[in-house]
Amino acid sequence: MNSGVRLMLGVVLLLGAAVGRADSLRCGSRLVTDGDPLAKVEALCGPPATIEHSEVWRRPVFWHRGRPYEAGPEPVAVAIEYWIYNLGPWRLMRRLRFEDGVLVEIETLGHGYHVPDDD
């Protein structure tokens, strides 16, 4: 393998390692990922800037090792919560989607905003 190909392969591997998981959020030195319970996310990341609640009807799902599996034919109500973490004006905000208290999606939004002190 010539040195140019090795260099390109090294760059690709380094970039892949730097990007990390798209479905994770770093809170301090810990990561939260799809399948984590709501209580764990709040314990690691603290309270979000905003919370939105809704409900959808669909076939029941159970989670095993971070993956959803359909559990029956009859639709049931599923509680949906969206948590938005404002990480400040120099970082991108994150929107976390919980279904029945389980993290199912982490979405990257635009830049955060400065929150003035209450002093």
N, CA and C atoms as a LAMMPS dump frame, in Angstrom:
ITEM: TIMESTEP
0
ITEM: NUMBER OF ATOMS
357
ITEM: BOX BOUNDS ff ff ff
-5.0000000000000000e+02 5.0000000000000000e+02
-5.0000000000000000e+02 5.0000000000000000e+02
-5.0000000000000000e+02 5.0000000000000000e+02
ITEM: ATOMS id mol type element x y z
1 1 1 N 0.86 -1.175 0
2 1 2 C 0 0 0
3 1 3 C 0.905 1.235 0
4 2 1 N 0.668 2.153 -0.916
5 2 2 C 1.548 3.323 -0.979
6 2 3 C 1.22 4.31 0.144
7 3 1 N 2.122 5.243 0.365
8 3 2 C 1.977 6.16 1.502
9 3 3 C 0.775 7.084 1.373
10 4 1 N 0.385 7.466 0.148
11 4 2 C -0.788 8.325 -0.044
12 4 3 C -2.07 7.646 0.389
13 5 1 N -2.216 6.367 0.042
14 5 2 C -3.412 5.612 0.435
15 5 3 C -3.431 5.426 1.946
16 6 1 N -2.272 5.12 2.537
17 6 2 C -2.205 4.965 3.996
18 6 3 C -2.559 6.264 4.712
19 7 1 N -2.094 7.372 4.176
20 7 2 C -2.405 8.673 4.769
21 7 3 C -3.906 8.943 4.719
22 8 1 N -4.519 8.71 3.566
23 8 2 C -5.969 8.933 3.429
24 8 3 C -6.748 8.023 4.37
25 9 1 N -6.346 6.76 4.472
26 9 2 C -7.019 5.826 5.37
27 9 3 C -6.897 6.305 6.814
28 10 1 N -5.726 6.79 7.196
29 10 2 C -5.536 7.312 8.545
30 10 3 C -6.412 8.516 8.83
31 11 1 N -6.525 9.425 7.864
32 11 2 C -7.367 10.612 8.028
33 11 3 C -8.826 10.209 8.194
34 12 1 N -9.296 9.28 7.363
35 12 2 C -10.685 8.819 7.452
36 12 3 C -10.946 8.182 8.808
37 13 1 N -10.042 7.353 9.291
38 13 2 C -10.224 6.717 10.596
39 13 3 C -10.238 7.743 11.725
40 14 1 N -9.365 8.728 11.661
41 14 2 C -9.352 9.765 12.696
42 14 3 C -10.625 10.597 12.685
43 15 1 N -11.107 10.955 11.502
44 15 2 C -12.347 11.729 11.418
45 15 3 C -13.521 10.925 11.95
46 16 1 N -13.579 9.654 11.636
47 16 2 C -14.653 8.802 12.139
48 16 3 C -14.631 8.713 13.647
49 17 1 N -13.45 8.611 14.229
50 17 2 C -13.339 8.542 15.685
51 17 3 C -13.715 9.866 16.329
52 18 1 N -13.406 10.975 15.682
53 18 2 C -13.701 12.291 16.247
54 18 3 C -15.185 12.59 16.242
55 19 1 N -15.892 12.109 15.232
56 19 2 C -17.316 12.394 15.124
57 19 3 C -18.083 11.728 16.246
58 20 1 N -17.781 10.482 16.594
59 20 2 C -18.478 9.773 17.654
60 20 3 C -19.858 9.332 17.204
61 21 1 N -20.644 8.893 18.15
62 21 2 C -21.976 8.404 17.839
63 21 3 C -22.914 9.569 17.587
64 22 1 N -23.695 9.462 16.508
65 22 2 C -24.666 10.508 16.194
66 22 3 C -25.846 10.459 17.159
67 23 1 N -26.099 9.283 17.743
68 23 2 C -27.239 9.121 18.634
69 23 3 C -26.797 9.158 20.1
70 24 1 N -25.871 10.055 20.418
71 24 2 C -25.425 10.197 21.797
72 24 3 C -25.251 11.676 22.132
73 25 1 N -25.249 11.952 23.42
74 25 2 C -25.049 13.312 23.917
75 25 3 C -24.081 13.228 25.08
76 26 1 N -23.032 14.018 25.033
77 26 2 C -22.062 14.044 26.125
78 26 3 C -22.524 15.044 27.177
79 27 1 N -22.617 14.561 28.404
80 27 2 C -22.958 15.394 29.557
81 27 3 C -21.797 15.286 30.533
82 28 1 N -20.934 16.291 30.525
83 28 2 C -19.706 16.194 31.311
84 28 3 C -18.827 15.114 30.707
85 29 1 N -18.465 14.125 31.505
86 29 2 C -17.633 13.031 31.004
87 29 3 C -18.451 11.786 30.679
88 30 1 N -19.77 11.866 30.755
89 30 2 C -20.646 10.708 30.525
90 30 3 C -21.437 10.88 29.24
91 31 1 N -21.842 9.752 28.644
92 31 2 C -22.663 9.764 27.436
93 31 3 C -24.041 9.221 27.74
94 32 1 N -25.058 9.85 27.154
95 32 2 C -26.394 9.267 27.148
96 32 3 C -26.676 8.851 25.712
97 33 1 N -27.35 7.715 25.558
98 33 2 C -27.605 7.164 24.231
99 33 3 C -29.026 6.64 24.137
100 34 1 N -29.442 6.332 22.919
101 34 2 C -30.76 5.744 22.701
102 34 3 C -30.936 4.535 23.616
103 35 1 N -32.134 4.426 24.201
104 35 2 C -32.441 3.33 25.103
105 35 3 C -32.272 3.677 26.57
106 36 1 N -31.637 4.818 26.874
107 36 2 C -31.462 5.223 28.269
108 36 3 C -32.785 5.73 28.837
109 37 1 N -33.07 5.419 30.11
110 37 2 C -34.293 5.938 30.729
111 37 3 C -34.187 7.431 31.024
112 38 1 N -35.336 8.08 31.061
113 38 2 C -35.442 9.515 31.31
114 38 3 C -34.723 9.91 32.602
115 39 1 N -34.885 9.121 33.659
116 39 2 C -34.266 9.447 34.95
117 39 3 C -32.743 9.459 34.852
118 40 1 N -32.165 8.548 34.082
119 40 2 C -30.708 8.514 33.915
120 40 3 C -30.229 9.759 33.173
121 41 1 N -30.958 10.14 32.116
122 41 2 C -30.579 11.322 31.34
123 41 3 C -30.604 12.558 32.229
124 42 1 N -31.657 12.706 33.026
125 42 2 C -31.744 13.878 33.905
126 42 3 C -30.654 13.857 34.97
127 43 1 N -30.335 12.672 35.486
128 43 2 C -29.278 12.575 36.497
129 43 3 C -27.916 12.962 35.921
130 44 1 N -27.652 12.584 34.67
131 44 2 C -26.353 12.873 34.058
132 44 3 C -26.274 14.276 33.468
133 45 1 N -27.378 14.747 32.874
134 45 2 C -27.351 16.014 32.124
135 45 3 C -28.025 17.171 32.84
136 46 1 N -28.769 16.889 33.897
137 46 2 C -29.506 17.943 34.579
138 46 3 C -30.808 18.244 33.857
139 47 1 N -31.556 19.224 34.342
140 47 2 C -32.838 19.55 33.715
141 47 3 C -32.63 20.244 32.366
142 48 1 N -33.519 19.994 31.407
143 48 2 C -33.413 20.652 30.104
144 48 3 C -33.917 22.089 30.166
145 49 1 N -33.626 22.85 29.112
146 49 2 C -34.118 24.231 29.019
147 49 3 C -35.625 24.247 28.813
148 50 1 N -36.144 23.322 28
149 50 2 C -37.592 23.231 27.764
150 50 3 C -38.011 21.771 27.667
151 51 1 N -39.295 21.54 27.99
152 51 2 C -39.903 20.214 27.861
153 51 3 C -41.239 20.388 27.16
154 52 1 N -41.508 19.567 26.159
155 52 2 C -42.802 19.546 25.467
156 52 3 C -43.393 18.146 25.617
157 53 1 N -44.717 18.083 25.851
158 53 2 C -45.409 16.805 26.029
159 53 3 C -46.414 16.593 24.907
160 54 1 N -46.545 15.351 24.455
161 54 2 C -47.598 14.987 23.509
162 54 3 C -47.879 13.496 23.664
163 55 1 N -48.783 13.003 22.832
164 55 2 C -49.168 11.596 22.898
165 55 3 C -49.494 11.111 21.495
166 56 1 N -49.097 9.878 21.189
167 56 2 C -49.436 9.256 19.913
168 56 3 C -50.012 7.875 20.189
169 57 1 N -50.776 7.378 19.233
170 57 2 C -51.327 6.03 19.318
171 57 3 C -50.615 5.158 18.301
172 58 1 N -50.102 4.006 18.768
173 58 2 C -49.467 3.041 17.863
174 58 3 C -49.31 1.698 18.562
175 59 1 N -48.842 0.735 17.793
176 59 2 C -48.658 -0.598 18.365
177 59 3 C -47.621 -0.543 19.48
178 60 1 N -47.819 -1.346 20.544
179 60 2 C -46.892 -1.295 21.677
180 60 3 C -45.486 -1.757 21.284
181 61 1 N -44.51 -1.182 21.971
182 61 2 C -43.1 -1.481 21.722
183 61 3 C -42.433 -1.762 23.059
184 62 1 N -41.54 -2.753 23.085
185 62 2 C -40.691 -2.933 24.257
186 62 3 C -39.242 -2.807 23.801
187 63 1 N -38.406 -2.402 24.741
188 63 2 C -36.996 -2.155 24.427
189 63 3 C -36.141 -3.268 25
190 64 1 N -35.195 -3.734 24.19
191 64 2 C -34.238 -4.741 24.636
192 64 3 C -32.872 -4.37 24.08
193 65 1 N -31.927 -4.126 24.983
194 65 2 C -30.568 -3.744 24.592
195 65 3 C -30.54 -2.53 23.669
196 66 1 N -31.385 -1.546 23.989
197 66 2 C -31.384 -0.297 23.239
198 66 3 C -32.091 -0.337 21.905
199 67 1 N -32.842 -1.408 21.624
200 67 2 C -33.548 -1.517 20.343
201 67 3 C -35.038 -1.744 20.601
202 68 1 N -35.913 -1.118 19.805
203 68 2 C -37.361 -1.3 19.98
204 68 3 C -37.866 -2.537 19.233
205 69 1 N -38.828 -3.239 19.838
206 69 2 C -39.486 -4.391 19.219
207 69 3 C -40.987 -4.242 19.413
208 70 1 N -41.772 -4.477 18.356
209 70 2 C -43.231 -4.394 18.472
210 70 3 C -43.728 -5.545 19.334
211 71 1 N -44.722 -5.245 20.204
212 71 2 C -45.156 -6.22 21.197
213 71 3 C -46.616 -6.62 21.078
214 72 1 N -47.365 -6.108 20.123
215 72 2 C -48.762 -6.492 20.011
216 72 3 C -49.461 -5.766 18.89
217 73 1 N -50.657 -6.247 18.502
218 73 2 C -51.357 -5.674 17.351
219 73 3 C -52.241 -4.466 17.662
220 74 1 N -52.699 -4.31 18.91
221 74 2 C -53.638 -3.247 19.25
222 74 3 C -52.911 -1.951 19.582
223 75 1 N -53.353 -0.817 19.023
224 75 2 C -52.704 0.466 19.336
225 75 3 C -52.876 0.848 20.805
226 76 1 N -51.855 1.484 21.339
227 76 2 C -51.884 1.996 22.708
228 76 3 C -51.381 3.436 22.685
229 77 1 N -51.719 4.191 23.726
230 77 2 C -51.229 5.568 23.847
231 77 3 C -49.769 5.539 24.289
232 78 1 N -48.948 6.317 23.609
233 78 2 C -47.525 6.418 23.943
234 78 3 C -47.231 7.87 24.314
235 79 1 N -46.748 8.061 25.536
236 79 2 C -46.388 9.407 25.996
237 79 3 C -45.075 9.825 25.34
238 80 1 N -45.083 11.011 24.728
239 80 2 C -43.903 11.556 24.062
240 80 3 C -43.452 12.799 24.816
241 81 1 N -42.166 12.895 25.084
242 81 2 C -41.585 14.11 25.666
243 81 3 C -40.407 14.524 24.804
244 82 1 N -40.331 15.817 24.523
245 82 2 C -39.173 16.403 23.852
246 82 3 C -38.455 17.273 24.863
247 83 1 N -37.19 17.004 25.074
248 83 2 C -36.357 17.826 25.944
249 83 3 C -35.36 18.559 25.07
250 84 1 N -35.219 19.86 25.28
251 84 2 C -34.224 20.633 24.541
252 84 3 C -33.161 21.117 25.518
253 85 1 N -31.917 20.763 25.206
254 85 2 C -30.774 21.217 25.994
255 85 3 C -30.092 22.361 25.267
256 86 1 N -30.067 23.527 25.914
257 86 2 C -29.363 24.697 25.405
258 86 3 C -27.949 24.636 25.973
259 87 1 N -26.977 24.392 25.117
260 87 2 C -25.598 24.229 25.565
261 87 3 C -24.787 25.509 25.446
262 88 1 N -25.479 26.628 25.222
263 88 2 C -24.809 27.921 25.145
264 88 3 C -24.623 28.394 23.716
265 89 1 N -24.264 29.667 23.554
266 89 2 C -24.202 30.263 22.216
267 89 3 C -23.089 29.71 21.332
268 90 1 N -22.109 29.039 21.897
269 90 2 C -20.989 28.537 21.096
270 90 3 C -21.142 27.061 20.753
271 91 1 N -22.231 26.434 21.21
272 91 2 C -22.447 25.004 20.938
273 91 3 C -23.836 24.804 20.352
274 92 1 N -24.039 23.664 19.724
275 92 2 C -25.333 23.343 19.129
276 92 3 C -26.272 22.77 20.184
277 93 1 N -27.541 23.15 20.115
278 93 2 C -28.54 22.623 21.036
279 93 3 C -28.88 21.193 20.628
280 94 1 N -29.435 20.432 21.571
281 94 2 C -29.862 19.065 21.298
282 94 3 C -31.318 18.903 21.713
283 95 1 N -32.085 18.198 20.861
284 95 2 C -33.463 17.851 21.213
285 95 3 C -33.525 16.344 21.395
286 96 1 N -33.955 15.923 22.585
287 96 2 C -34.064 14.515 22.915
288 96 3 C -35.532 14.124 22.901
289 97 1 N -35.834 13.004 22.265
290 97 2 C -37.212 12.5 22.206
291 97 3 C -37.302 11.245 23.07
292 98 1 N -38.237 11.283 24.019
293 98 2 C -38.498 10.141 24.888
294 98 3 C -39.867 9.568 24.548
295 99 1 N -39.97 8.256 24.508
296 99 2 C -41.254 7.576 24.346
297 99 3 C -41.447 6.683 25.56
298 100 1 N -42.522 6.94 26.307
299 100 2 C -42.795 6.218 27.554
300 100 3 C -41.569 6.181 28.463
301 101 1 N -40.87 7.313 28.548
302 101 2 C -39.752 7.436 29.47
303 101 3 C -38.432 6.854 28.996
304 102 1 N -38.342 6.471 27.721
305 102 2 C -37.108 5.902 27.172
306 102 3 C -36.608 6.799 26.043
307 103 1 N -35.327 7.129 26.052
308 103 2 C -34.726 7.963 25.016
309 103 3 C -34.677 7.196 23.699
310 104 1 N -35.297 7.774 22.654
311 104 2 C -35.343 7.098 21.353
312 104 3 C -34.668 7.883 20.239
313 105 1 N -34.411 9.186 20.455
314 105 2 C -33.804 9.981 19.389
315 105 3 C -33.103 11.199 19.976
316 106 1 N -31.938 11.504 19.418
317 106 2 C -31.212 12.724 19.764
318 106 3 C -30.979 13.479 18.469
319 107 1 N -31.488 14.704 18.418
320 107 2 C -31.398 15.523 17.21
321 107 3 C -30.56 16.764 17.508
322 108 1 N -29.711 17.132 16.57
323 108 2 C -28.905 18.339 16.699
324 108 3 C -29.65 19.508 16.077
325 109 1 N -29.765 20.601 16.832
326 109 2 C -30.443 21.809 16.362
327 109 3 C -29.402 22.887 16.074
328 110 1 N -29.848 24.126 15.958
329 110 2 C -28.948 25.253 15.732
330 110 3 C -28.194 25.629 16.997
331 111 1 N -27.438 26.716 16.907
332 111 2 C -26.662 27.176 18.055
333 111 3 C -27.576 27.571 19.206
334 112 1 N -27.066 27.378 20.404
335 112 2 C -27.799 27.754 21.596
336 112 3 C -27.8 29.262 21.787
337 113 1 N -28.227 29.68 22.947
338 113 2 C -28.347 31.103 23.235
339 113 3 C -27.851 31.371 24.646
340 114 1 N -27.514 32.612 24.89
341 114 2 C -27.05 33.044 26.205
342 114 3 C -28.254 33.242 27.119
343 115 1 N -28.173 32.695 28.309
344 115 2 C -29.22 32.889 29.31
345 115 3 C -28.703 33.91 30.315
346 116 1 N -29.359 35.08 30.415
347 116 2 C -28.872 36.107 31.348
348 116 3 C -28.986 35.638 32.792
349 117 1 N -28.044 36.095 33.616
350 117 2 C -28.083 35.784 35.045
351 117 3 C -29.249 36.506 35.689
352 118 1 N -29.755 35.943 36.794
353 118 2 C -30.877 36.551 37.515
354 118 3 C -30.422 37.613 38.506
355 119 1 N -29.133 37.949 38.509
356 119 2 C -28.606 38.918 39.493
357 119 3 C -29.204 40.272 39.333
